[in-house]
Amino acid sequence: EALSLAMGYKYESSSTKEMICFKSKDNRLVHAILGTFGIGLERLFYAACDSCRDPKGFNFPEVIRPYNQAIIVMNPKEESQIKMGEDIYFKVRESNGAYIEDRETITFKEKLDYADFLGVREKLIIGPKEVKEGKHSIKIRIGKDKSEY
């Protein structure tokens, strides 16, 4: 017998039927049916993923977002860019939940797409222009459909 769309367990031992009773609307004594629903952390995570999707990836609320900021280094082989990225990362990592994207094996677009997939709200971009000016660029994920910038 299905209890709901979620997985449920129904307890029907003779000892529980004898112990717990209640009066029905027509004043009859009815035995209680005990049950439980398995809604653990894993199911909660899947439910959050399902309800927080958009065309670019996940857009979690801040309370469950894995990272608020991604420090994206355009060219990690360029020492000045990686230094600037690491300096920013070490300043914001504890307070903001940030990660540094310094992989050399993927393109800049793939780095941006990966941050979108994770649901990162702010992307701090570091490239040659940013190093020259001494200030990073910021892309903030906003919009009605939660995928615009």
SERO-4910 file (N, C-alpha, C, O; in steps of 0.05 Angstrom, whole numbers):
BEGIN
 pado doro    nc1    nc2    nc3   cac1   cac2   cac3    cc1    cc2    cc3    oc1    oc2    oc3
  Glu    A     17    -24      0      0      0      0     18     25      0     35     28     17
  Ala    A     14     42    -19     30     67    -21     20     88     -2     -4     93      0
  Leu    A     38     99     13     31    120     32     33    148     19     17    166     26
  Ser    A     51    151      1     55    177    -13     73    172    -37     81    149    -42
  Leu    A     81    194    -50    100    191    -72    128    185    -61    145    174    -75
  Ala    A    133    194    -37    159    189    -24    159    160    -14    138    147    -11
  Met    A    183    149    -10    184    122      1    174    122     29    182    139     45
  Gly    A    157    103     35    146    102     62    148     74     74    150     54     59
  Tyr    A    149     72     99    149     46    113    125     45    131    120     64    146
  Lys    A    110     24    130     86     21    146     91     -1    166     99    -24    160
  Tyr    A     87      5    192     91    -14    213     64    -27    220     45    -13    227
  Glu    A     63    -53    219     39    -67    226     45    -92    242     40   -114    234
  Ser    A     55    -88    266     59   -111    283     35   -113    302     22    -93    307
  Ser    A     30   -136    312      6   -140    329      9   -123    355    -11   -115    366
  Ser    A     33   -119    364     37   -104    389     29    -75    386     18    -63    404
  Thr    A     36    -63    363     29    -35    358     -1    -31    354    -13    -12    363
  Lys    A    -14    -51    340    -43    -49    336    -58    -50    362    -78    -37    366
  Glu    A    -48    -66    381    -62    -68    406    -57    -44    424    -74    -38    441
  Met    A    -34    -31    421    -27     -9    439    -41     17    432    -50     31    450
  Ile    A    -41     25    407    -50     51    399    -77     50    385    -79     38    364
  Cys    A    -97     63    397   -124     64    385   -134     93    387   -125    108    404
  Phe    A   -153     99    370   -166    125    372   -195    122    364   -203    102    352
  Lys    A   -211    142    371   -240    141    364   -244    154    337   -234    176    332
  Ser    A   -259    141    320   -265    151    294   -288    171    296   -299    176    317
  Lys    A   -295    183    272   -317    202    272   -344    190    281   -360    203    294
  Asp    A   -347    164    275   -372    151    284   -369    137    311   -384    119    317
  Asn    A   -349    146    326   -345    137    354   -337    107    356   -342     95    377
  Arg    A   -324     97    335   -314     69    337   -285     70    345   -270     90    339
  Leu    A   -275     49    358   -248     47    366   -232     36    342   -238     14    332
  Val    A   -212     52    332   -197     45    309   -167     43    316   -157     59    331
  His    A   -154     22    306   -125     19    311   -109     38    293   -116     41    269
  Ala    A    -89     50    304    -72     69    289    -54     54    271    -45     31    277
  Ile    A    -48     66    248    -28     55    229     -4     73    232     -5     97    226
  Leu    A     18     62    240     43     77    244     60     76    218     60     55    205
  Gly    A     73     97    212     90     97    188    111    119    190    110    136    208
  Thr    A    130    118    173    151    138    171    158    142    143    155    124    126
  Phe    A    168    165    137    177    171    110    207    176    111    217    191    127
  Gly    A    221    164     92    250    168     91    257    193     75    260    192     51
  Ile    A    260    215     89    268    240     76    295    249     89    295    267    105
  Gly    A    316    236     81    342    241     92    356    264     77    344    277     60
  Leu    A    381    268     84    396    290     72    399    287     42    398    306     27
  Glu    A    402    262     33    406    257      4    381    265    -11    383    278    -32
  Arg    A    357    259     -1    333    266    -15    328    296    -14    318    308    -33
  Leu    A    335    308      8    332    337     10    350    351    -10    342    371    -23
  Phe    A    374    341    -13    393    352    -33    382    350    -61    382    369    -77
  Tyr    A    371    326    -68    360    322    -95    336    340    -99    332    350   -121
  Ala    A    319    344    -79    296    362    -81    305    390    -86    294    405   -102
  Ala    A    326    399    -72    337    426    -76    348    429   -104    344    449   -117
  Cys    A    363    409   -113    374    410   -140    352    412   -161    354    427   -180
  Asp    A    331    396   -157    309    396   -176    294    423   -177    286    432   -198
  Ser    A    290    435   -154    274    460   -153    291    485   -158    280    506   -163
  Cys    A    317    483   -158    335    506   -162    350    505   -188    371    518   -191
  Arg    A    339    491   -208    353    490   -234    344    513   -252    322    524   -250
  Asp    A    362    521   -269    356    540   -291    372    531   -315    387    511   -313
  Pro    A    369    544   -338    383    535   -362    413    533   -359    426    518   -375
  Lys    A    426    548   -341    455    547   -339    465    527   -319    489    520   -319
  Gly    A    448    518   -301    457    499   -280    440    503   -255    415    505   -257
  Phe    A    452    503   -232    438    506   -207    440    535   -197    460    548   -202
  Asn    A    419    544   -185    419    571   -173    407    568   -145    385    576   -140
  Phe    A    424    557   -127    415    552   -100    411    578    -84    424    598    -90
  Pro    A    393    577    -65    392    599    -46    418    600    -30    432    580    -27
  Glu    A    425    623    -19    451    627     -6    456    607     16    479    599     21
  Val    A    435    599     30    438    582     54    449    554     46    462    541     63
  Ile    A    445    545     21    455    518     13    475    520    -10    484    499    -20
  Arg    A    481    544    -19    499    547    -42    528    539    -34    538    548    -13
  Pro    A    541    522    -49    567    513    -41    588    535    -42    606    536    -25
  Tyr    A    586    553    -61    604    576    -63    589    601    -71    571    600    -88
  Asn    A    596    623    -59    584    649    -66    600    663    -88    590    678   -104
  Gln    A    627    657    -89    644    670   -108    663    650   -121    672    631   -109
  Ala    A    668    655   -146    689    641   -161    709    661   -171    702    680   -185
  Ile    A    734    657   -164    756    674   -174    766    659   -199    780    639   -196
  Ile    A    761    670   -222    767    657   -247    791    671   -260    790    694   -267
  Val    A    813    656   -261    838    666   -273    837    658   -303    836    634   -309
  Met    A    838    678   -320    837    672   -349    860    655   -358    856    635   -372
  Asn    A    884    662   -351    908    648   -360    925    641   -335    942    657   -327
  Pro    A    922    617   -324    937    610   -300    967    607   -305    983    607   -286
  Lys    A    976    606   -330   1004    605   -336   1017    632   -333   1042    634   -331
  Glu    A   1001    653   -333   1011    680   -329   1014    686   -299    994    686   -285
  Glu    A   1039    689   -290   1045    692   -262   1030    715   -248   1021    712   -225
  Ser    A   1028    737   -262   1015    761   -249    985    756   -245    973    765   -225
  Gln    A    972    741   -263    944    735   -260    939    715   -237    921    719   -221
  Ile    A    956    695   -236    952    675   -215    958    687   -187    944    680   -168
  Lys    A    977    705   -186    984    718   -160    960    735   -151    953    735   -128
  Met    A    949    751   -170    926    768   -163    902    751   -155    888    757   -136
  Gly    A    897    729   -169    876    710   -162    879    698   -134    860    697   -119
  Glu    A    903    689   -128    909    677   -102    906    698    -79    896    692    -58
  Asp    A    915    723    -84    912    744    -64    883    749    -57    876    751    -34
  Ile    A    866    750    -78    837    755    -73    825    730    -59    810    733    -40
  Tyr    A    833    707    -68    822    682    -57    828    680    -27    810    674    -11
  Phe    A    853    686    -19    860    683      9    846    705     27    843    701     51
  Lys    A    838    727     14    823    748     29    794    740     33    782    747     54
  Val    A    781    727     14    752    723     15    743    695     20    720    690     25
  Arg    A    761    676     20    752    647     21    737    640     47    718    625     46
  Glu    A    746    650     70    733    643     95    705    656     98    686    643    106
  Ser    A    704    682     91    679    697     96    658    692     75    634    694     80
  Asn    A    666    688     50    647    687     28    643    660     16    625    657     -2
  Gly    A    657    640     23    654    614     10    662    616    -19    645    615    -37
  Ala    A    688    619    -24    698    623    -51    716    600    -59    727    585    -43
  Tyr    A    719    597    -86    739    578    -96    754    592   -119    743    610   -132
  Ile    A    778    583   -124    794    595   -146    794    575   -169    800    551   -165
  Glu    A    788    585   -192    787    569   -216    813    575   -232    814    594   -247
  Asp    A    833    558   -227    859    562   -240    868    538   -257    892    535   -261
  Arg    A    849    522   -265    856    499   -282    867    508   -309    856    526   -321
  Glu    A    888    495   -318    900    502   -343    889    485   -366    893    491   -389
  Thr    A    874    464   -359    866    444   -379    839    451   -392    830    437   -410
  Ile    A    825    472   -383    800    479   -394    800    508   -404    817    524   -395
  Thr    A    781    515   -422    780    542   -433    767    561   -413    756    553   -393
  Phe    A    770    587   -419    758    607   -403    727    604   -402    715    607   -381
  Lys    A    715    598   -425    686    594   -426    678    570   -409    658    572   -396
  Glu    A    693    549   -410    687    526   -393    689    533   -363    673    522   -347
  Lys    A    707    550   -356    709    559   -328    684    574   -320    674    570   -298
  Leu    A    675    592   -337    651    607   -332    626    589   -330    610    592   -312
  Asp    A    625    570   -349    602    551   -349    602    534   -324    580    528   -313
  Tyr    A    625    526   -315    626    509   -291    617    525   -266    603    514   -249
  Ala    A    624    550   -264    615    567   -242    585    570   -243    571    569   -223
  Asp    A    574    573   -267    544    574   -270    532    548   -262    511    548   -248
  Phe    A    543    526   -270    532    500   -263    531    496   -233    511    486   -222
  Leu    A    551    506   -218    551    504   -189    533    524   -176    527    521   -152
  Gly    A    523    543   -191    505    563   -179    519    586   -165    508    599   -148
  Val    A    545    590   -173    560    612   -160    547    639   -168    541    644   -191
  Arg    A    543    656   -148    529    681   -153    548    702   -165    540    717   -183
  Glu    A    573    704   -155    592    724   -165    616    711   -177    628    694   -165
  Lys    A    623    720   -201    648    711   -214    667    735   -214    661    756   -225
  Leu    A    690    731   -201    711    751   -202    730    744   -223    745    724   -221
  Ile    A    731    759   -245    747    753   -268    774    767   -266    776    790   -260
  Ile    A    795    751   -272    822    762   -271    836    755   -297    841    732   -304
  Gly    A    842    776   -313    856    773   -338    877    795   -341    883    808   -321
  Pro    A    888    798   -365    909    818   -368    900    846   -363    915    862   -351
  Lys    A    876    853   -371    865    880   -366    862    885   -336    869    907   -326
  Glu    A    852    865   -322    848    868   -293    875    871   -278    877    886   -259
  Val    A    895    856   -286    921    858   -274    933    886   -279    944    898   -261
  Lys    A    930    895   -303    940    922   -310    927    944   -294    941    962   -284
  Glu    A    900    941   -290    886    962   -275    887    957   -244    881    975   -229
  Gly    A    895    933   -237    897    926   -208    870    921   -195    867    923   -171
  Lys    A    850    915   -212    822    911   -202    809    889   -218    809    890   -243
  His    A    796    870   -205    782    849   -219    755    858   -230    744    877   -220
  Ser    A    746    843   -250    719    848   -260    700    829   -246    707    808   -237
  Ile    A    675    838   -244    654    821   -230    631    817   -248    620    835   -261
  Lys    A    622    792   -249    596    785   -262    579    773   -240    586    754   -227
  Ile    A    555    785   -237    536    776   -216    513    763   -230    501    773   -249
  Arg    A    505    740   -220    483    724   -231    457    735   -219    451    731   -195
  Ile    A    441    748   -236    415    758   -227    395    754   -249    401    741   -269
  Gly    A    371    764   -246    352    763   -267    327    748   -259    327    733   -240
  Lys    A    306    753   -274    280    740   -268    282    710   -269    271    696   -252
  Asp    A    295    700   -290    298    671   -293    323    660   -279    330    637   -283
  Lys    A    336    677   -264    360    670   -248    384    661   -265    402    649   -254
  Ser    A    384    667   -291    406    659   -307    419    683   -322    439    679   -336
  Glu    A    408    707   -318    419    730   -332    442    742   -315    445    735   -292
  Tyr    A    456    760   -328    478    774   -313    473    804   -315    489    819   -305
***
